[in-house]
Amino acid sequence: MWFMILAGLTLFVGSDVPANQQSQAANDNYHDQSRVGPSPRHNAELSWTAVSMPLYFHYFDGPSQTQPPANGPYTFYFPDPASGAPLPDQLGCTWQEYAPPYFFSNGAPLPATIIERESPAVGTVFLTGSGSADAIRGVGFLGQFTPGITSGQSNNIASVFYSTNDCYAGTLEYGFEYKYSANAAIFYFENNANCPAGSCFADQQGTVPVSDCSGGFALPVLPMTKGSNADGRNSQGTYEWNYRTFVLPGPPFYRMRVEALDPYTGEDGLSDARGEQCIVVPNHWNTNNSLAPFSACHAASAGVYAADTCDASFPMERLFLANGAVTATVVKADAVAYPPASTPALRITEVDVAK
């Protein structure tokens, strides 16, 4: 989930959600009340650990934005519209650094120069390290997306996600995002992220093309146990939830559990009144039913992510105990000065990884 500009070619990965997706009520206040103990462990083999986010990038950010403390809390404001020339990647990322895929422009491979960022964005990053002991199988965060932003007025996306590296060029990803133009939270997974058709290839000769594919669903208004009375608030009346997702191994298929835990009671807001969990199985995709990966996730019935383009070959097994980056970010993909840059978009108390 990133936005880039390359020699006039827009590399854009975003998400559309159904027009009838319910929005949450507005609430400008962020509360940090005492919570009732730690969130429950839903898998005895899982071990969740809070991580530090020391890397920081900011492109065309407003005057309210400053670098958050590495250990949190993290407050990200909506960026200003872009002004001036594209900016060099502040983490030092270069084209072809993590090839394959190899990036091409006008039929030729791009030189290994610094990537330039044109889309306004702000964010922090945690890197796992490269050893097997550093590998993770899940990501989560305790926080809230800002509700009540007028939908349809601006294309801003806030997200917390795993990617195979922190350059976001041809990456394998999964995580949570919030699309402010629709006031909808989304769980997504993606392969070859930011690889438009004709721009990425599996080989240096440019003969084996690869392209971006993604899948996911728009989360219902939380908690599901309240049915039509759900308003997005937890048991203490705030919009803070503990969003978590982690990979479960086979056999026969690798799957992902998706959760939104009430930080005070541990209730999973994505479990329905019968206690049915949200399990996503990308390899269940078939030509007759692209929504089959979500058939075991009752929450997906509330509205499905429109960009379900990954088929049964999605490499879910590569996400089980994987090295890479966890990023928290807000990105603006248009030139609309709304919401104001003084408005918080994403507030996070803690970012966690699972092993």
Wavefront OBJ file of the C-alpha trace (Angstrom):
o trace
v 0.000 0.000 0.000
v 1.974 2.933 -1.266
v 1.969 5.611 -3.874
v 4.860 6.498 -6.156
v 5.605 8.518 -9.264
v 8.123 7.309 -11.830
v 8.995 9.402 -14.891
v 5.391 10.392 -15.466
v 4.069 6.884 -14.753
v 1.800 6.777 -11.729
v 2.273 3.618 -9.691
v -0.914 3.610 -7.644
v -2.226 1.014 -5.274
v -5.379 1.903 -3.415
v -8.676 0.275 -2.715
v -12.287 0.717 -3.587
v -15.031 -0.258 -1.192
v -18.733 -0.750 -1.748
v -20.739 2.450 -1.851
v -23.091 1.143 0.807
v -20.329 0.572 3.369
v -21.532 1.954 6.685
v -19.532 4.788 8.238
v -18.794 5.378 11.885
v -20.096 8.384 13.782
v -17.812 11.341 14.312
v -15.733 11.607 17.453
v -12.882 14.074 17.818
v -11.756 12.881 21.228
v -9.225 10.120 21.817
v -9.460 8.450 25.207
v -6.810 6.392 26.981
v -8.584 4.764 29.883
v -7.261 1.941 32.056
v -7.779 -1.363 30.291
v -8.823 -4.607 31.849
v -5.649 -6.688 31.587
v -3.897 -7.819 28.415
v -5.768 -8.927 25.334
v -6.400 -12.687 25.294
v -4.198 -15.045 23.294
v -6.430 -16.748 20.758
v -3.707 -19.179 19.700
v -1.508 -20.747 22.344
v 1.450 -20.835 19.952
v 1.334 -17.101 19.317
v 3.581 -14.684 21.156
v 2.777 -10.981 20.711
v 5.484 -8.385 21.344
v 5.345 -4.586 21.233
v 7.928 -3.128 18.831
v 9.681 0.181 18.369
v 9.156 2.204 15.159
v 12.400 4.204 14.866
v 12.434 4.900 11.110
v 10.470 7.956 10.011
v 9.509 9.463 6.654
v 7.485 12.561 5.819
v 6.697 13.984 2.397
v 4.714 17.228 2.105
v 3.494 16.933 5.698
v 1.811 19.833 7.449
v 3.170 21.933 10.344
v 1.340 19.847 12.983
v 3.333 16.714 12.123
v 6.437 15.865 14.119
v 8.292 12.588 14.465
v 6.520 10.427 17.044
v 8.548 8.775 19.827
v 10.049 5.504 18.595
v 8.114 3.559 21.242
v 4.900 5.502 20.740
v 2.342 6.768 21.063
v 2.122 7.673 17.381
v -0.085 10.451 16.006
v -0.211 10.955 12.246
v -1.917 13.981 10.711
v -3.387 14.272 7.238
v -0.612 15.473 4.890
v -0.806 18.683 2.892
v -1.255 18.440 -0.893
v 2.012 18.002 -2.771
v 3.931 21.115 -3.702
v 7.087 21.331 -5.745
v 9.178 18.567 -7.239
v 9.079 14.921 -6.087
v 11.230 14.194 -3.035
v 13.985 11.565 -2.754
v 13.047 8.563 -0.630
v 14.044 9.444 2.925
v 14.910 5.852 3.848
v 17.453 5.644 1.027
v 15.483 3.209 -1.164
v 16.700 2.649 -4.711
v 15.136 1.007 -7.735
v 16.005 -2.685 -8.136
v 17.240 -2.812 -4.515
v 15.005 -5.772 -3.716
v 14.605 -7.198 -7.226
v 12.936 -9.265 -8.445
v 10.608 -7.876 -9.545
v 12.649 -5.604 -11.776
v 11.160 -2.205 -12.582
v 11.113 -0.971 -16.179
v 10.186 2.297 -17.851
v 9.720 2.749 -21.596
v 10.913 -0.800 -22.178
v 14.212 -0.467 -20.302
v 15.161 -1.390 -16.716
v 15.360 1.551 -14.379
v 18.813 2.490 -13.139
v 19.536 1.814 -9.470
v 18.865 5.410 -8.445
v 16.998 6.762 -5.426
v 13.223 6.349 -5.691
v 11.363 9.655 -5.768
v 8.112 10.129 -3.839
v 5.481 12.501 -5.173
v 2.486 11.527 -3.054
v 2.239 13.272 0.335
v 2.809 10.781 3.157
v 4.001 10.411 6.725
v 4.891 7.245 8.603
v 7.114 5.188 10.864
v 8.709 1.790 10.261
v 9.896 -1.247 12.222
v 12.365 -3.640 10.567
v 12.383 -7.235 11.772
v 16.014 -8.066 11.036
v 17.048 -10.818 8.642
v 17.560 -13.819 10.920
v 15.125 -16.683 11.328
v 14.662 -15.737 14.995
v 13.463 -12.291 13.836
v 10.753 -13.608 11.510
v 7.117 -12.775 12.297
v 3.735 -14.290 11.439
v 1.411 -11.446 12.342
v 0.995 -7.715 12.916
v -1.317 -5.668 15.092
v -1.830 -2.266 16.607
v -3.827 -0.688 19.406
v -5.317 2.531 18.113
v -8.003 4.250 16.093
v -8.625 5.657 12.671
v -10.280 9.068 12.868
v -14.010 8.630 12.171
v -16.391 11.248 10.875
v -14.325 12.627 7.990
v -16.716 13.633 5.198
v -16.599 10.783 2.706
v -15.943 11.384 -0.962
v -14.095 14.676 -0.493
v -10.508 13.460 -0.419
v -8.525 10.316 -1.179
v -6.559 9.711 2.027
v -5.553 6.255 3.241
v -4.179 5.389 6.696
v -2.673 1.946 7.166
v -0.663 -0.394 9.350
v 0.779 -3.284 7.394
v 3.555 -5.813 6.891
v 5.654 -5.730 3.722
v 8.672 -7.719 2.621
v 10.767 -4.527 2.733
v 10.486 -0.807 3.486
v 10.796 0.366 -0.123
v 7.277 -0.778 -1.118
v 8.280 -1.634 -4.681
v 6.961 -5.034 -5.734
v 6.362 -6.171 -2.161
v 4.248 -8.908 -0.599
v 1.938 -7.296 1.977
v -0.959 -7.681 4.374
v -2.556 -5.493 7.014
v -5.243 -2.932 7.772
v -6.050 0.328 6.045
v -8.715 2.985 6.341
v -10.073 4.628 3.210
v -11.340 8.039 4.240
v -13.204 8.693 0.993
v -15.581 5.893 2.051
v -15.125 5.982 5.860
v -14.291 2.269 5.755
v -11.670 0.116 7.457
v -10.263 -2.649 5.265
v -8.249 -5.812 5.756
v -6.131 -6.570 2.689
v -3.378 -8.766 1.297
v -1.345 -7.986 -1.800
v 1.420 -9.367 -4.016
v 3.761 -7.371 -6.254
v 2.470 -4.183 -4.640
v 2.853 -1.037 -6.762
v 3.552 -3.041 -9.924
v 1.250 -1.796 -12.707
v 1.016 -3.968 -15.796
v 4.023 -3.465 -18.054
v 6.251 -1.966 -15.354
v 7.505 -5.020 -13.440
v 9.195 -8.189 -14.602
v 10.473 -11.347 -12.951
v 13.659 -11.276 -15.044
v 16.248 -8.652 -15.943
v 15.508 -9.058 -19.658
v 11.913 -7.941 -19.218
v 10.339 -11.042 -20.771
v 8.318 -12.361 -17.793
v 5.829 -9.703 -16.654
v 4.337 -9.608 -13.171
v 1.544 -7.379 -11.951
v -0.049 -6.272 -8.727
v -2.856 -8.343 -7.251
v -4.774 -7.803 -4.034
v -7.678 -9.122 -2.020
v -9.518 -8.147 1.116
v -12.767 -6.962 2.621
v -14.262 -3.886 4.231
v -14.748 -4.416 7.953
v -18.297 -4.043 9.280
v -19.115 -1.436 11.879
v -17.834 -2.793 15.198
v -18.710 -4.750 17.228
v -20.641 -7.302 15.182
v -22.407 -8.643 18.273
v -24.478 -5.427 18.378
v -25.824 -6.033 14.898
v -27.606 -2.969 13.501
v -26.887 -1.101 16.740
v -23.112 -1.227 16.243
v -21.616 2.266 16.179
v -17.872 1.601 16.064
v -17.368 2.170 19.778
v -15.771 -0.267 22.204
v -17.156 -1.147 25.647
v -15.874 2.151 27.073
v -17.444 4.267 24.342
v -14.279 5.103 22.392
v -13.178 4.145 18.877
v -9.956 2.430 19.946
v -9.577 -1.237 18.950
v -6.758 -3.752 18.949
v -6.566 -4.689 15.265
v -4.654 -7.935 14.719
v -4.023 -10.422 11.949
v -1.787 -13.474 11.883
v -1.005 -16.449 9.658
v -2.127 -19.951 10.554
v -0.263 -22.824 8.869
v -1.853 -25.729 7.026
v -2.635 -28.384 6.243
v -4.112 -28.069 3.783
v -3.999 -24.277 3.302
v -2.342 -21.356 5.028
v -4.973 -19.017 6.471
v -5.171 -15.642 8.206
v -7.137 -14.839 11.354
v -8.408 -11.244 11.406
v -9.419 -9.645 14.710
v -10.537 -6.333 16.161
v -10.329 -6.798 19.946
v -11.990 -4.554 22.488
v -8.987 -3.326 24.538
v -11.020 -3.393 27.760
v -12.854 -6.720 27.539
v -10.908 -8.698 24.935
v -14.105 -9.239 22.922
v -13.432 -9.759 19.217
v -15.539 -7.191 17.385
v -15.288 -9.256 14.186
v -16.886 -12.341 15.742
v -20.625 -12.514 15.272
v -23.263 -13.292 17.898
v -22.498 -17.010 17.510
v -18.804 -16.416 18.199
v -17.800 -17.271 14.638
v -14.239 -16.111 13.948
v -12.988 -14.268 10.870
v -10.661 -16.607 8.932
v -9.405 -15.688 5.445
v -8.150 -18.430 3.069
v -6.720 -16.839 -0.117
v -6.061 -20.235 -1.724
v -9.805 -21.002 -1.741
v -10.214 -18.644 -4.698
v -11.691 -20.189 -7.813
v -12.750 -18.959 -11.218
v -16.427 -19.210 -10.341
v -16.188 -17.382 -7.021
v -13.477 -14.795 -6.361
v -15.020 -14.213 -2.927
v -14.459 -17.801 -1.801
v -11.375 -16.808 0.283
v -13.770 -15.045 2.674
v -16.425 -17.755 2.928
v -15.145 -18.681 6.412
v -15.163 -15.045 7.540
v -18.655 -13.947 8.538
v -17.502 -10.313 8.758
v -16.826 -10.215 5.022
v -20.553 -10.408 4.291
v -20.832 -6.756 5.352
v -19.048 -5.570 2.234
v -16.205 -6.910 0.105
v -13.126 -5.051 -1.070
v -13.622 -4.376 -4.763
v -10.070 -5.199 -5.868
v -10.160 -8.981 -5.358
v -7.708 -9.816 -8.138
v -5.459 -12.472 -6.528
v -6.132 -16.073 -7.503
v -5.416 -19.338 -5.674
v -1.679 -18.986 -6.332
v -1.305 -16.175 -3.779
v 1.849 -17.157 -1.790
v 0.343 -17.118 1.705
v 2.990 -19.581 2.892
v 5.645 -16.868 2.434
v 3.939 -14.797 5.128
v 4.309 -17.444 7.820
v 7.441 -16.492 9.808
v 8.641 -13.831 7.380
v 11.226 -11.055 7.649
v 10.560 -7.520 6.494
v 8.993 -4.258 7.627
v 5.938 -3.110 9.559
v 4.782 0.358 8.558
v 2.240 2.783 10.013
v 1.430 5.563 7.569
v -1.036 8.086 6.160
v -0.926 8.758 2.409
v -2.720 11.392 0.311
v -3.404 10.468 -3.307
v -4.911 13.700 -4.594
v -4.462 17.468 -4.475
v -7.446 18.246 -2.254
v -6.630 20.244 0.898
v -9.104 18.292 3.010
v -9.062 17.329 5.784
v -6.821 20.127 7.105
v -3.245 19.129 7.916
v -3.970 19.967 11.568
v -6.420 17.031 11.772
v -5.161 13.727 13.214
v -5.785 10.816 10.844
v -4.404 7.867 12.794
v -3.590 7.487 16.485
v -1.701 4.433 17.720
v -0.814 3.515 21.288
v 1.231 0.419 20.414
v 2.354 -1.664 17.430
v 2.806 -5.419 17.936
v 4.177 -8.372 15.996
v 3.417 -12.068 16.446
v 5.857 -14.956 16.308
l 1 2 3 4 5 6 7 8 9 10 11 12 13 14 15 16 17 18 19 20 21 22 23 24 25 26 27 28 29 30 31 32 33 34 35 36 37 38 39 40 41 42 43 44 45 46 47 48 49 50 51 52 53 54 55 56 57 58 59 60 61 62 63 64 65 66 67 68 69 70 71 72 73 74 75 76 77 78 79 80 81 82 83 84 85 86 87 88 89 90 91 92 93 94 95 96 97 98 99 100 101 102 103 104 105 106 107 108 109 110 111 112 113 114 115 116 117 118 119 120 121 122 123 124 125 126 127 128 129 130 131 132 133 134 135 136 137 138 139 140 141 142 143 144 145 146 147 148 149 150 151 152 153 154 155 156 157 158 159 160 161 162 163 164 165 166 167 168 169 170 171 172 173 174 175 176 177 178 179 180 181 182 183 184 185 186 187 188 189 190 191 192 193 194 195 196 197 198 199 200 201 202 203 204 205 206 207 208 209 210 211 212 213 214 215 216 217 218 219 220 221 222 223 224 225 226 227 228 229 230 231 232 233 234 235 236 237 238 239 240 241 242 243 244 245 246 247 248 249 250 251 252 253 254 255 256 257 258 259 260 261 262 263 264 265 266 267 268 269 270 271 272 273 274 275 276 277 278 279 280 281 282 283 284 285 286 287 288 289 290 291 292 293 294 295 296 297 298 299 300 301 302 303 304 305 306 307 308 309 310 311 312 313 314 315 316 317 318 319 320 321 322 323 324 325 326 327 328 329 330 331 332 333 334 335 336 337 338 339 340 341 342 343 344 345 346 347 348 349 350 351 352 353 354 355
